[in-house]
Amino acid sequence: MAYLIDCDAIAHLDDAAHCGTVLAGLKTLIAFGTLRTVEQVYDELRRWPNLQEQFKPIKKQFLIDDQHVPTIASLVGQIAEDFEFLFDQSNPDPADPWLIAAAKVLGWTVITDERKTSTRKMPYVCRQQSINVRCISGPEFFQEAGIWP
């Protein structure tokens, strides 16, 4: 199984007591090629410099290969049209549509801590018939990947 992780699923690690264990697990999955993200998520990590610094040496491995291929970029456009609420004026290039589109094209799972019950968040978009992408929370992922019980 392969995963694409959103910023909110790892940002809270900066304060967590088990941060070192989880970061080591994430880095191992990145090294194996089963955990990736998109450029926009990596850029969002600048708000947590300690975390971004952890991923800086492996940034090239952490990012998916060429997220701007036509199949992904085209799907991002479709998502933008169908789910405008993923975009806001303060962030004209948000990570969410890129994560969802890349997961759809690659057949990977999205990891996000956004509320599953909201109809204006990433898990809702992932559940739509036109998208149909598996979407799990950070804790679900940590348990599934054996990083944290």
Disulfide bonds with the S-S distance in Angstrom:
none
